[in-house]
Amino acid sequence: MKNLFEKINWKVMNLSAWIVIIVAYVYPFRFVDNVTKVGFPISFLTVYGKEWRTNLLMSFDIDLGRLIINIAIVYLVITVLVRIYKRYKKS
């Protein structure tokens, strides 16, 4: 387990997390039956109801599993792109 944490590039992981959070605000929301879904590529934030009379903390749900999956997907994409860039730069 310790070896796994040493292999992770934490700067890229931090960048991935910020990209996922920023894209959630920029990417268009999906409206489904009075529910707003936020997140890309997998929606991880759900906002219930369109009325602002409800308590904001009680009207949304954050799915941490999907958020972690989104961060992992972006991390893998960035890591692959960096490796491809280094390979082409070398030759």
C-alpha positions as CSV (number, residue, x, y, z in Angstrom):
1,M,0.0,0.0,0.0
2,K,2.8,2.4,0.8
3,N,4.3,1.7,-2.6
4,L,1.1,2.7,-4.3
5,F,1.0,6.1,-2.6
6,E,4.6,6.7,-3.7
7,K,3.7,6.0,-7.3
8,I,0.9,8.6,-7.4
9,N,1.9,12.0,-8.7
10,W,0.2,14.2,-6.1
11,K,0.6,17.4,-8.1
12,V,-1.3,15.8,-11.0
13,M,-3.9,14.4,-8.6
14,N,-4.4,17.9,-7.1
15,L,-4.7,19.4,-10.6
16,S,-7.2,16.7,-11.5
17,A,-9.4,17.5,-8.5
18,W,-9.4,21.2,-9.3
19,I,-10.3,20.5,-13.0
20,V,-13.2,18.3,-11.9
21,I,-14.6,21.0,-9.5
22,I,-14.1,23.9,-12.0
23,V,-15.7,21.9,-14.9
24,A,-18.7,21.2,-12.7
25,Y,-19.4,24.9,-12.5
26,V,-18.6,25.6,-16.2
27,Y,-20.2,22.5,-17.8
28,P,-23.9,22.8,-18.5
29,F,-26.2,21.3,-15.8
30,R,-28.7,18.5,-16.6
31,F,-32.3,19.0,-15.5
32,V,-34.3,15.8,-14.9
33,D,-37.7,16.0,-13.2
34,N,-37.1,18.9,-10.8
35,V,-33.6,17.6,-10.1
36,T,-30.4,19.2,-11.3
37,K,-27.4,17.0,-11.9
38,V,-23.9,18.5,-12.0
39,G,-20.5,17.0,-12.9
40,F,-18.5,15.7,-15.9
41,P,-17.9,13.0,-17.0
42,I,-20.1,11.4,-14.3
43,S,-22.6,13.6,-12.3
44,F,-21.5,13.7,-8.7
45,L,-23.7,16.6,-7.4
46,T,-27.5,16.5,-7.3
47,V,-29.6,19.5,-6.4
48,Y,-33.2,18.8,-5.5
49,G,-36.0,21.2,-6.2
50,K,-35.9,24.6,-7.9
51,E,-37.5,26.5,-5.1
52,W,-35.1,28.6,-2.9
53,R,-37.4,28.4,0.1
54,T,-35.8,25.1,1.1
55,N,-32.6,24.9,3.1
56,L,-29.6,24.8,0.7
57,L,-27.8,22.2,2.8
58,M,-30.8,19.9,2.8
59,S,-31.5,20.3,-0.9
60,F,-28.3,18.8,-2.4
61,D,-26.4,15.6,-2.3
62,I,-22.7,15.0,-3.1
63,D,-21.8,11.4,-4.1
64,L,-18.1,11.1,-3.0
65,G,-17.7,7.8,-4.9
66,R,-18.6,9.4,-8.2
67,L,-16.4,12.4,-7.3
68,I,-13.4,10.2,-6.7
69,I,-14.1,8.3,-9.9
70,N,-14.2,11.6,-11.8
71,I,-10.9,12.7,-10.3
72,A,-9.3,9.3,-11.1
73,I,-10.5,9.5,-14.8
74,V,-9.0,13.0,-15.2
75,Y,-5.8,11.9,-13.5
76,L,-5.4,8.9,-15.8
77,V,-6.1,11.1,-18.9
78,I,-3.5,13.7,-17.8
79,T,-1.0,11.0,-17.0
80,V,-1.4,9.3,-20.4
81,L,-1.2,12.6,-22.2
82,V,2.0,13.5,-20.4
83,R,3.6,10.1,-21.2
84,I,2.6,10.4,-24.9
85,Y,4.1,14.0,-24.9
86,K,7.3,12.8,-23.4
87,R,7.6,9.9,-25.8
88,Y,7.1,12.1,-28.9
89,K,9.4,14.8,-27.4
90,K,12.1,12.2,-26.9
91,S,12.1,11.0,-30.6
